[in-house]
Amino acid sequence: GIDAMTCELVGISLACHEGEAWFVYAPEEQEACRQWLRRFQRLFENTQTLKIGQNMKYDLLVLMRYGLHVSGPMFDTMVAHYLLQPELRHNMDYMAEIYLHYQTIHYDTLVGKQAIPIRQVEPERLRDYACEDADITLRLYTLLRDELHQQQLHHAQC
């Protein structure tokens, strides 16, 4: 969903190295999902681990609703791109095309014209979409971080 305050968590995708990502399905029932998320608590609450995301405000709100608080350094590729190119669009699909010359799987293509619920998307297609999202965000981080340093904007909190 597009509303972080009402959507349901479907899973988590993670990437630690470019070209390598994982997607883990979350349980559908909210209380079971809260219990499941505890497995990730040490990772997300680790104050030494950098967390990188695209539009992290959304992710942070969703995780907070499920009782998981994220701590430590964070880097939001959308905010970083805004600092560098405020007049351009800042969605991941656009940035992947501009910076990586890569055509991503678009959300509308994933859910189709009927906009089926994301849980009804075939598992392999959802996995590919979610893993690509994590991998592309990590790749964008590397480029945007370097560009922020070049433009002397690296002290900005993003």
C-alpha positions in Angstrom: 0.0 0.0 0.0 1.0 3.6 -0.4 -0.1 4.6 3.1 2.5 3.6 5.7 0.0 3.9 8.5 -2.4 1.3 7.1 -0.4 -1.0 4.8 0.6 -4.5 5.8 4.1 -5.7 5.8 4.6 -8.4 3.2 8.3 -9.1 3.6 11.8 -7.7 3.9 14.4 -7.4 1.2 18.0 -6.9 2.1 21.3 -6.4 0.2 24.7 -6.3 1.7 26.8 -6.6 -1.5 25.9 -5.3 -5.0 24.4 -8.1 -7.1 23.3 -10.1 -4.0 20.0 -9.7 -2.3 17.5 -11.7 -0.3 13.7 -11.5 0.2 12.0 -13.0 3.2 8.2 -13.3 3.4 6.4 -12.0 6.5 3.5 -13.8 8.1 0.1 -12.3 7.1 -1.4 -12.0 10.5 -0.1 -8.8 12.2 0.7 -10.3 15.6 2.6 -13.2 14.0 4.4 -10.7 11.9 5.5 -8.7 15.0 6.9 -11.9 16.5 8.7 -12.8 13.2 10.2 -9.3 13.0 12.0 -9.9 16.3 14.4 -12.1 14.4 15.6 -8.9 12.7 15.7 -6.7 15.8 19.4 -6.9 16.4 20.2 -5.9 12.8 17.8 -3.0 12.7 18.5 -1.7 16.2 22.3 -2.0 15.9 23.7 1.5 16.3 26.9 0.6 14.3 25.2 -0.8 11.1 24.5 1.6 8.3 20.9 1.2 7.0 20.4 2.3 3.4 17.0 2.7 1.8 14.9 4.5 -0.7 12.2 6.7 0.9 13.1 5.4 4.3 10.5 7.5 6.1 7.9 5.1 4.7 9.8 2.0 5.8 10.6 3.4 9.2 6.9 4.2 9.8 5.8 0.7 8.8 8.4 -1.0 10.9 7.5 1.2 13.9 3.9 0.2 13.5 5.0 -3.4 13.9 7.0 -2.6 17.0 10.5 -2.5 15.4 12.6 0.7 15.9 15.5 1.3 13.6 18.6 2.8 15.1 22.1 3.8 13.9 23.3 5.6 10.8 20.9 5.8 7.9 21.2 6.9 4.3 18.1 7.6 2.2 18.9 7.6 -1.6 15.8 9.7 -2.3 16.8 12.4 0.1 20.4 12.3 -1.2 19.2 12.6 -4.8 17.0 15.6 -3.8 20.1 17.3 -2.3 22.0 16.7 -5.5 19.3 17.3 -8.1 16.3 19.0 -6.4 14.6 19.8 -9.8 14.5 16.2 -10.9 12.3 13.2 -10.0 13.6 11.1 -7.1 11.9 7.7 -7.5 14.1 4.6 -7.7 13.0 3.6 -11.2 14.1 7.0 -12.6 17.4 7.1 -10.7 18.2 3.5 -11.9 17.8 4.6 -15.5 19.8 7.8 -15.1 22.6 6.5 -12.9 22.8 2.8 -13.7 21.3 2.7 -17.2 19.1 0.0 -15.9 15.4 -0.6 -16.4 13.8 -1.8 -13.2 10.7 -4.0 -12.7 8.0 -1.4 -12.2 5.4 -1.8 -9.5 2.5 -1.4 -12.0 3.9 -4.2 -14.1 4.2 -6.4 -11.0 0.6 -6.0 -9.8 -0.9 -5.6 -13.3 -3.7 -3.4 -14.6 -6.1 -4.8 -12.0 -3.7 -3.8 -9.2 -3.9 -7.2 -7.4 -2.8 -7.2 -3.8 1.0 -7.7 -3.6 0.5 -10.9 -1.6 -1.2 -12.4 -4.6 1.8 -11.8 -6.9 3.6 -15.0 -7.8 6.3 -15.6 -5.2 9.1 -15.7 -7.8 8.1 -12.4 -9.3 7.7 -10.7 -6.0 11.1 -12.1 -4.9 12.7 -10.7 -8.0 11.0 -7.3 -7.6 12.0 -7.0 -3.9 15.5 -8.2 -4.4 16.0 -5.9 -7.3 14.7 -3.0 -5.2 17.3 -3.7 -2.4 20.2 -4.2 -4.9 19.5 -1.1 -6.9 19.1 1.0 -3.8 22.5 -0.3 -2.6 24.1 0.5 -6.0 22.6 4.0 -6.0 23.9 4.6 -2.5 27.5 4.0 -3.6 27.1 6.5 -6.5 25.1 9.1 -4.6 27.4 8.9 -1.5 30.4 9.7 -3.8 28.6 12.5 -5.5 27.6 14.0 -2.2 31.3 14.0 -1.2 32.3 15.6 -4.5 29.7 18.3 -4.1 30.7 18.8 -0.4 27.2 17.9 0.7 28.2 14.8 2.7 27.7 16.4 6.0 24.0 16.8 5.2 21.9 14.4 7.2 20.0 12.2 4.7 
